[in-house]
């Protein structure tokens, strides 16, 4: 099976929505996906890490397990994980002035 465009989701609908989790592309059968469902894709994202939705030109948006994300927005939704103690979109090693 190819690594990219893995199919997931519960329905048998004809339309597939694409999303990206940590640089891996997946197809989903529903317009909405929750943070918990994103965490379960591929190798999975542990609860000890925060899940973010990348938003162009802004810091990532924190996605909690029960939060629904609409995959019908233009483009492909990109999710990433960071240590819970780090700042969204940052390197996690900022220094105080």
SEDO-205859 format. One record per residue (C-alpha): x, y, z; residue in one letter; residue number from 1. Coordinates in steps of 0.2 Angstrom, whole numbers, plus 5000, padded with zeros to 4 digits. Example, Ala and Ser with C-alpha at 12.3 -4.5 7.8 and 13.67 -1.06 7.14 Angstrom:
# SEDO-205859
site X = 5062 Y = 4978 Z = 5039 selum = A torti = 1
site X = 5068 Y = 4995 Z = 5036 selum = S torti = 2
# end
This chain:
# SEDO-205859
site X = 5000 Y = 5000 Z = 5000 selum = X torti = 1
site X = 5007 Y = 5017 Z = 4996 selum = X torti = 2
site X = 5012 Y = 5029 Z = 5010 selum = X torti = 3
site X = 5002 Y = 5044 Z = 5004 selum = X torti = 4
site X = 4983 Y = 5046 Z = 5002 selum = X torti = 5
site X = 4978 Y = 5033 Z = 5015 selum = X torti = 6
site X = 4959 Y = 5032 Z = 5017 selum = X torti = 7
site X = 4951 Y = 5033 Z = 5033 selum = X torti = 8
site X = 4934 Y = 5038 Z = 5040 selum = X torti = 9
site X = 4918 Y = 5029 Z = 5044 selum = X torti = 10
site X = 4907 Y = 5032 Z = 5029 selum = X torti = 11
site X = 4906 Y = 5025 Z = 5011 selum = X torti = 12
site X = 4903 Y = 5043 Z = 5003 selum = X torti = 13
site X = 4909 Y = 5047 Z = 4986 selum = X torti = 14
site X = 4918 Y = 5063 Z = 4991 selum = X torti = 15
site X = 4935 Y = 5062 Z = 5000 selum = X torti = 16
site X = 4942 Y = 5076 Z = 5010 selum = X torti = 17
site X = 4961 Y = 5077 Z = 5011 selum = X torti = 18
site X = 4971 Y = 5082 Z = 5026 selum = X torti = 19
site X = 4989 Y = 5082 Z = 5031 selum = X torti = 20
site X = 4996 Y = 5076 Z = 5048 selum = X torti = 21
site X = 5014 Y = 5078 Z = 5051 selum = X torti = 22
site X = 5018 Y = 5078 Z = 5033 selum = X torti = 23
site X = 5008 Y = 5063 Z = 5029 selum = X torti = 24
site X = 4992 Y = 5065 Z = 5018 selum = X torti = 25
site X = 4976 Y = 5056 Z = 5022 selum = X torti = 26
site X = 4959 Y = 5055 Z = 5014 selum = X torti = 27
site X = 4944 Y = 5056 Z = 5025 selum = X torti = 28
site X = 4926 Y = 5052 Z = 5021 selum = X torti = 29
site X = 4917 Y = 5066 Z = 5031 selum = X torti = 30
site X = 4918 Y = 5084 Z = 5030 selum = X torti = 31
site X = 4922 Y = 5086 Z = 5048 selum = X torti = 32
site X = 4935 Y = 5077 Z = 5059 selum = X torti = 33
site X = 4938 Y = 5079 Z = 5077 selum = X torti = 34
site X = 4955 Y = 5081 Z = 5086 selum = X torti = 35
site X = 4954 Y = 5064 Z = 5093 selum = X torti = 36
site X = 4951 Y = 5057 Z = 5076 selum = X torti = 37
site X = 4966 Y = 5066 Z = 5069 selum = X torti = 38
site X = 4977 Y = 5059 Z = 5084 selum = X torti = 39
site X = 4972 Y = 5042 Z = 5079 selum = X torti = 40
site X = 4978 Y = 5043 Z = 5061 selum = X torti = 41
site X = 4994 Y = 5035 Z = 5056 selum = X torti = 42
site X = 5006 Y = 5031 Z = 5070 selum = X torti = 43
site X = 4995 Y = 5042 Z = 5081 selum = X torti = 44
site X = 4999 Y = 5058 Z = 5092 selum = X torti = 45
site X = 5000 Y = 5055 Z = 5110 selum = X torti = 46
site X = 4989 Y = 5065 Z = 5122 selum = X torti = 47
site X = 5005 Y = 5072 Z = 5130 selum = X torti = 48
site X = 5007 Y = 5082 Z = 5115 selum = X torti = 49
site X = 4996 Y = 5097 Z = 5109 selum = X torti = 50
site X = 4988 Y = 5096 Z = 5092 selum = X torti = 51
site X = 4988 Y = 5111 Z = 5081 selum = X torti = 52
site X = 4980 Y = 5116 Z = 5064 selum = X torti = 53
site X = 4992 Y = 5126 Z = 5054 selum = X torti = 54
site X = 4985 Y = 5143 Z = 5048 selum = X torti = 55
site X = 4995 Y = 5152 Z = 5035 selum = X torti = 56
site X = 5003 Y = 5168 Z = 5042 selum = X torti = 57
site X = 4997 Y = 5165 Z = 5060 selum = X torti = 58
site X = 5002 Y = 5154 Z = 5074 selum = X torti = 59
site X = 4994 Y = 5137 Z = 5074 selum = X torti = 60
site X = 4976 Y = 5134 Z = 5081 selum = X torti = 61
site X = 4975 Y = 5122 Z = 5096 selum = X torti = 62
site X = 4964 Y = 5108 Z = 5092 selum = X torti = 63
site X = 4957 Y = 5099 Z = 5107 selum = X torti = 64
site X = 4950 Y = 5081 Z = 5106 selum = X torti = 65
site X = 4932 Y = 5086 Z = 5105 selum = X torti = 66
site X = 4935 Y = 5100 Z = 5093 selum = X torti = 67
site X = 4927 Y = 5098 Z = 5075 selum = X torti = 68
site X = 4937 Y = 5104 Z = 5061 selum = X torti = 69
site X = 4929 Y = 5108 Z = 5044 selum = X torti = 70
site X = 4939 Y = 5100 Z = 5030 selum = X torti = 71
site X = 4929 Y = 5109 Z = 5017 selum = X torti = 72
site X = 4939 Y = 5125 Z = 5018 selum = X torti = 73
site X = 4950 Y = 5129 Z = 5003 selum = X torti = 74
site X = 4966 Y = 5120 Z = 5002 selum = X torti = 75
site X = 4972 Y = 5105 Z = 5013 selum = X torti = 76
site X = 4971 Y = 5106 Z = 5032 selum = X torti = 77
site X = 4988 Y = 5103 Z = 5039 selum = X torti = 78
site X = 4989 Y = 5097 Z = 5057 selum = X torti = 79
site X = 5005 Y = 5095 Z = 5068 selum = X torti = 80
site X = 5010 Y = 5091 Z = 5086 selum = X torti = 81
site X = 5021 Y = 5100 Z = 5098 selum = X torti = 82
site X = 5026 Y = 5097 Z = 5116 selum = X torti = 83
site X = 5012 Y = 5103 Z = 5127 selum = X torti = 84
site X = 5024 Y = 5116 Z = 5135 selum = X torti = 85
site X = 5029 Y = 5124 Z = 5119 selum = X torti = 86
site X = 5021 Y = 5139 Z = 5110 selum = X torti = 87
site X = 5011 Y = 5136 Z = 5094 selum = X torti = 88
site X = 5021 Y = 5139 Z = 5079 selum = X torti = 89
site X = 5037 Y = 5142 Z = 5089 selum = X torti = 90
site X = 5053 Y = 5132 Z = 5091 selum = X torti = 91
site X = 5050 Y = 5130 Z = 5110 selum = X torti = 92
site X = 5066 Y = 5137 Z = 5115 selum = X torti = 93
site X = 5062 Y = 5155 Z = 5116 selum = X torti = 94
site X = 5072 Y = 5166 Z = 5129 selum = X torti = 95
site X = 5066 Y = 5179 Z = 5141 selum = X torti = 96
site X = 5073 Y = 5197 Z = 5138 selum = X torti = 97
# end
